């Protein structure tokens, strides 16, 4: 019984790895601004989760890389849209 459980777990890991290896990588970074404190953060919208709590505003469109999002975030900070 234990051998079957280990075999099923291994098959599941291999199947999941195969799925993620064939899925194209999509970089979908956006700068979000938290309400109340005006802090900005870079969020990867390619992840299946969303920021919590939901009191934020999306400040940018999808950006291709983290570096691009970082430069846009810095520009927003310099223009006074973000406090940090």
C-alpha positions as CSV (number, residue, x, y, z in Angstrom):
1,X,0.0,0.0,0.0
2,X,2.8,2.4,0.9
3,X,4.6,1.6,-2.4
4,X,1.5,2.5,-4.3
5,X,1.1,5.8,-2.5
6,X,4.8,6.7,-3.2
7,X,4.3,5.8,-6.9
8,X,1.2,7.9,-7.2
9,X,2.9,10.9,-5.6
10,X,5.9,10.6,-7.9
11,X,3.7,10.3,-10.9
12,X,1.8,13.5,-9.8
13,X,5.1,15.4,-9.4
14,X,6.3,14.3,-12.8
15,X,3.0,15.3,-14.4
16,X,3.0,18.7,-12.7
17,X,6.6,19.3,-13.8
18,X,5.6,18.4,-17.4
19,X,2.7,20.8,-17.3
20,X,4.7,23.7,-16.1
21,X,7.5,23.0,-18.5
22,X,5.2,23.2,-21.5
23,X,3.3,26.2,-20.3
24,X,4.8,29.4,-21.9
25,X,6.2,31.8,-19.4
26,X,4.2,35.1,-19.3
27,X,5.7,38.0,-17.5
28,X,2.9,40.2,-16.4
29,X,4.3,42.6,-13.9
30,X,2.2,45.6,-12.7
31,X,2.8,48.4,-10.2
32,X,0.1,48.6,-7.6
33,X,-0.5,51.3,-5.0
34,X,-1.9,50.4,-1.5
35,X,-4.7,52.7,-0.4
36,X,-4.2,54.6,2.8
37,X,-0.4,54.7,2.9
38,X,0.4,55.3,-0.9
39,X,3.1,52.6,-0.9
40,X,3.7,51.1,-4.3
41,X,4.7,47.5,-5.0
42,X,5.5,45.4,-8.0
43,X,3.1,42.5,-8.4
44,X,3.5,39.5,-10.8
45,X,0.1,39.0,-12.3
46,X,1.3,35.8,-13.9
47,X,0.9,34.2,-10.4
48,X,-2.5,32.6,-9.7
49,X,-2.9,34.7,-6.5
50,X,-3.8,38.4,-6.1
51,X,-2.6,40.8,-3.5
52,X,-4.4,40.7,-0.1
53,X,-6.1,42.7,1.2
54,X,-7.9,44.1,-1.9
55,X,-7.5,47.8,-1.0
56,X,-5.1,48.6,-3.8
57,X,-5.1,50.3,-7.2
58,X,-3.3,49.0,-10.3
59,X,-1.1,51.9,-11.5
60,X,0.4,50.5,-14.7
61,X,-0.5,48.2,-17.6
62,X,1.3,44.9,-17.9
63,X,5.1,45.2,-18.1
64,X,7.4,42.6,-19.7
65,X,9.9,42.3,-16.9
66,X,10.6,43.1,-13.2
67,X,13.3,45.6,-14.3
68,X,10.8,47.5,-16.5
69,X,8.3,47.6,-13.6
70,X,11.1,48.8,-11.2
71,X,12.0,51.7,-13.5
72,X,8.3,52.7,-13.9
73,X,7.8,52.4,-10.1
74,X,10.8,54.8,-9.6
75,X,9.3,57.2,-12.1
76,X,6.0,57.2,-10.3
77,X,7.8,57.9,-7.0
78,X,9.7,60.8,-8.4
79,X,6.5,62.3,-9.7
80,X,4.9,62.0,-6.3
81,X,2.4,59.2,-7.1
82,X,4.0,56.8,-4.7
83,X,5.5,57.5,-1.3
84,X,8.1,54.7,-1.4
